[in-house]
């Protein structure tokens, strides 16, 4: 927004003053202070309804992302469990093979 303020001046354009007052009215509405007229009350109400709608849409998006992240993490945990199970089976097979080979070697030495 282009500011039309002169250097060292606090004067604002009509638009800026109106916007400033509107913002102040909204602030008064949000903290429960009385407003000057019905128009300001309506503007404040519309503003609060928009903010409520934005908050709801943000909440929905956060819930969607949380669910997606949770599902991704659950899938990753399941994959890791499957890998662990596979590794345990491989280790068990190797241990059995080692024991069998050791028994064969010890049996040959005794003969």
N, C-alpha and C positions, 0 to 999 in steps of 0.2 A: 504494500500500500504506500502510495506517495504521501508523505507528510507535508502539509502546506504551512508549516510553522516558520515564522520569521526567527532569525537568530536572536536568542535572548528573550523571546516572547513566549508566553504561555497561552496565547490565543489559538483557538482551534477553528477549523472550518465547521460549517453547520452540520455536515455529515459526521464529522468526528465527535462533535458535541452530542448529537443524537445517539450515536453508537455508544458513547461513554455513558450517557444516562440509561440507555437500555441495559447495558452491562451492569450498572449499579442496581437497577430494578431487579434484575435476575439475581444478583447477589442478595438483595434484601429478601427476595422470595425464598431463596434457598436457606437462609438463616432465620426465617420466620418474622422478619420485621414488616411493619405495615407499608403498603405501597400507596402512591399518590392517586392512581385512578384505575379503572377497570382495564384499560388498554395495557397498562404495565402489568397488571395481574395476569392477563391472558398471555402476554409475551413470556412472562416468567413461567407460567404453566406449560406452554408449548416447549420452552427450552428444557424444562425438567423432564417432560415426556420424551423428548429427543434423547436426552442424556440417559434416561432409563432404558430406552430402546437400544442405544449403543452399548450400555452395560450388559444387557441381555445377550446381544450378539457376540460380545467379547466372551462372555461366560460360555456360550454354546461352542465357540471356536476353541476355547481352552479345554473344554470337556472332550471335544473331538480329538484334539491333539494328544491329550492325556490317554484316551482310549487306544489310539493308534500306537503310541509309544509303549503302552503296557502290553499290547498284543505282540509288538516286535520283540520286546524283552522276553516275553513268555516263549515265543518261538525260538529265540536264541538259547534260552535255558534248556528247552527240550532237545535242541540239536546237541548241546554240550553233554546232556545226560546220555544221549544215544552214543556219542563218541566215547564217553567214559565206559559205558557198558561194552562196547566193541573192544576197547583197549583192555578191559578186565578179562574178557573172554580170550583174547590173544595171549595175554600174560599167563592165564591159567593153562592154555594149551602148550605154551612154551615150557612152563614149569613141569607139566606132565611128561613132555618129551625129554626134558633134561633128566628127570628122575628115572625114566625108563632107560635112557642111555647109561646113566650112572649105575643102575642095577645090572645092566648087561656087562658093563666093564668090570664091576666088582665080582660078578659071577664068573667071568672068564679068568680073573686073577686067581680065584680059589681053586680052579681046576688045574 
